[in-house]
Amino acid sequence: MGFWNRLRNSFRRDNLQRDLEEELAAHLEEAIASGRDPGEARRAFGGMLRQREHAADYLLLGWAENLRADVVFGIRQLAKHKVATLAAVLSLGLAIGATMASFRLVDALLFRPLPVEGAERLRVLTYEMRGADGKQLWGDHHSYPFFAWLRAEMRGKVELVAAAGTWRMGVEHEKAEEREQFNRQQVSGWMFPVFGLKPALGRLLSEEDDRTPGKHPVAVLTHHYWQRRFGGDPKVQGRTFKLGAVVCEIVGVTEKGFSGMEPGRPADVFTPMNMNSEAIGEDGYNWFRIWLRLPEGVSEEALRQELGAKLRAWREAKAAKGDEWADEGARARYFSAPVRLEDARAGYSDAQKKYRQSLGVLAALVGLVLLIACANVANLMTGQAMARAKEMALRVSIGAGRARLVQLVLVESALLAVAATVAGAAFSAWSAPFVVGMLQSPEENLQLDLYADARVWLFGAALSLGVTLLFGLLPTLRASGVQPAAALKGEEAPKRKQRVLYAMLAAQVAFCFVVHFAAGLFWASLDRLSAVPLGFDTGNYETGNLVNLEVEATPGQKVVKWEALTERLRQAPMVEQAAAEGWPLLGGNFWTPGLEVDGKRLSGIETYMLSVGPGWFETMKIPLVSGRDFRPTDVHPRVVIVNEAFVRAHFGNQNPLGRRVENSGYKESPYAEVVGVVKDAVYGELRKGFLPVAYVPFERLNDRGEAIPKPWGNFALRLRPGVGVGDVKTLGRELESSMAGIRVGGMREQQALVDAQMVRERLLAALAAFFAVLALILAGVGLYGVLDYTVAQQRREIGIRMALGAPPEEVARKYLLEVLGVLAVGSLVGLLLGVGSERYIASLLFEIKASDWQMMLLPLGSLGLTGLFATAAPLWRAITVDPATTLRAQ
Amino acid sequence: MPKNDALQGTLDLLVLKVLSRRPGLHGYALMTAVQEISRDVLRLEEGSLYPALRRMEEEGWIKAEWIIREDTSRRARIYELTAAGAKQLAAEQERWQAVTSAVNRVLRMA
């Protein structure tokens, strides 16, 4: 009680004072009334002032009172140096803001725990796989028969939950004019009770809702979607929406905060796993992840091994005699594939995998910028501390303790840091959503919940404190180390102290170099990636846009008349050319076939396949080199058209026309004849460039020579010049109404598909460039400040030297050499750091290496120029020192 | 009035003792009470009384409150012993007894 009372008292000082005064006045009055001499009575008090101080001393906690005084004094100090303070707050604020923004992004995507019971024990089951090149991968998708078996096997030990990826898909709401899209996640019904989730409205799903394939048309909305789409309508229960042909009933809404388990792609709606009735019985179809929560008191390693043993048992039981294996090793690896339990406390998503490294690198760059800013402010304050040496000395000589001085300077630092943190928080509130906005496009959609929760505030507070110590410590030590006798006599600070400033400057230069170096690498990567030739023409408004239209058969309707549809599309007034295609190039789908040429299985180079209709090459503007295009009568697997990369890789540059490409999967028609060669075009990933591609006809025959119905496909459409993509929005509807039995899905712009390939590179390049500019400005300001201060401090010395006959060049040379030394040392360290960091960023780069000597030019050039600018003014001031004035003034 | 240094260590004791007998005294009344009871031998000095009161309030031995006095209709700050104060008083009294008896023994025996 005593402590808090005193602490409180120190902030209620005025009240207490009044209390005391009144009491004493009353006493005095009474004393006089009872006959004492007024003068004597007053003297007995020994003066009201002494009395007051004396009594107050017991009440006030010394340091709290001092703190208040220091804060007031600190604010006055900061207000006195308005420009310096503003510069410090702004630069530090930008750096802190960038740090907070990057923390918010990283936290929202990678670290924030899911709002479910026991989130820290959530795991996702993955198993080892081998990529085409033998590289180790970890597969995380499983089939439902395996899952159902495994769940039964593990019953009583651990509960397993299945959850498919969150997918954006078309939906028709009641009375809705237009088809919309939402994010649907299919999950085990018992996920909700297992995760301890509560409904905000109605009920959530349970095991009862997930028993029989196709029999549970129920759905649960997330709170967020309920608010957004239904305005939080309390009567939403019982309403329905159509997913394809299935009418789903809304039974409830989840609690606020839970939006699925995939950071980056929040779910809008949950439906039971068993509603994916086509996939539920398929063992070959891996389409969801298996989640579990480690039971208390169970060894994770034991559980992992048990699950691994189960996987092996399942695989061995399922293995067919006729299974072919490349070699015995591959077979053994398949059966004994180890499993892992991935920590999924913060969710588990592809977006995490995709952006983890990029965000890590950006966070590191931000950290460097923050260090630069801290060094800047530290230098600034050290300079001020030196200038205030006399004040400090005076304080020491009239009895201030060192601790008191430390507190004084630290308080000032803390004031700066708090102001900068506030500015930074404002900056991050704007910039974090801005960065997420950079990751938005029709094809790339990263959605992050960026609300500022306790974690963000805690981080901000910790950052503020850390920064205070980081930049406040040096000036603090300097201030408290002041020697009163020397300082009051006006002696200069020892040379040693100057060196600390220069060391900090060199560190700034080094960090700045690293940031510039990284920014240069990312820009070069983006530049090179966007220069990768596509091989086809995405077109534009003037030359005619290229778009892709997705078409599928309505459920129950197995056949789509692709040829007739193609004709109808070609006749549409805004369409110049149209052709069927399996999927759009760069659309994210891959087909790696089992092809043989001359009896040899194609291997070594990745080879892809794509089914296309007649006229597709013309639509895409991929030139035919020799041979012919597909005809409407061509079917797969009779004929094939290959690209030049295919010829180079598999025919050794011989004329491939008429040669046979064997199709190991087909018995009736084991080979296809090469009828044409086309120029190269990218297939699935821009980064991979031109790879061998075999184009096969869109229509396909099975082993018995019967046409295989194709319920799903795409059309490539070349629009007429002057037709915008927006103008053909209704094309899908028109097509649906003109032909029964089809549904037209989304339209994807080819240019957007290309752009989506560079989202990460663009993000890295843009943000790294921003940080580079920031770092450069900060380093420049730092250099200027230190030099300016140094010259001001050494005016007398310069004056004396000039009076003794030193020419200005000599004075200038001294400072220039110092600056050059700092730049050289800093750059060298930065260069080493930059090259050393290559392995952390190499996989984010494209066709560029950290060791490319050109990449050093940018940081060297920009730092050199900045150094020159920052040096010019102080240098001029140094050589224009007038010895007579300077010496007289001192 | 000569300064009475002997009072230095006994200020708390006197104040606590007086308050234990007559709760609800204000500062001036406290001072006069000590003076009267000691037949003018002991006098509390204003300069040390009030700081001591504040200090003892901080320690939680006494508590204070403002009242309106009936005789003068002015505000007065009156003091009262707390439980902790009573304990403190007992301790101080014991110490005082020990000291005085020790001093007496010295005077007798030496």
Boltz contact constraints between the chains, C-beta under 6 A:
constraints:
  - contact:
      token1: [A, 23]
      token2: [B, 77]
      max_distance: 6.0
  - contact:
      token1: [A, 26]
      token2: [B, 76]
      max_distance: 6.0
  - contact:
      token1: [A, 27]
      token2: [B, 27]
      max_distance: 6.0
  - contact:
      token1: [A, 27]
      token2: [B, 28]
      max_distance: 6.0
  - contact:
      token1: [A, 30]
      token2: [B, 28]
      max_distance: 6.0
  - contact:
      token1: [A, 44]
      token2: [B, 46]
      max_distance: 6.0
  - contact:
      token1: [A, 45]
      token2: [B, 46]
      max_distance: 6.0
  - contact:
      token1: [A, 45]
      token2: [B, 47]
      max_distance: 6.0
  - contact:
      token1: [A, 46]
      token2: [B, 47]
      max_distance: 6.0
  - contact:
      token1: [A, 54]
      token2: [B, 51]
      max_distance: 6.0
  - contact:
      token1: [A, 55]
      token2: [B, 50]
      max_distance: 6.0
  - contact:
      token1: [A, 55]
      token2: [B, 51]
      max_distance: 6.0
  - contact:
      token1: [A, 55]
      token2: [B, 54]
      max_distance: 6.0
  - contact:
      token1: [A, 58]
      token2: [B, 54]
      max_distance: 6.0
  - contact:
      token1: [A, 58]
      token2: [B, 55]
      max_distance: 6.0
  - contact:
      token1: [A, 58]
      token2: [B, 58]
      max_distance: 6.0
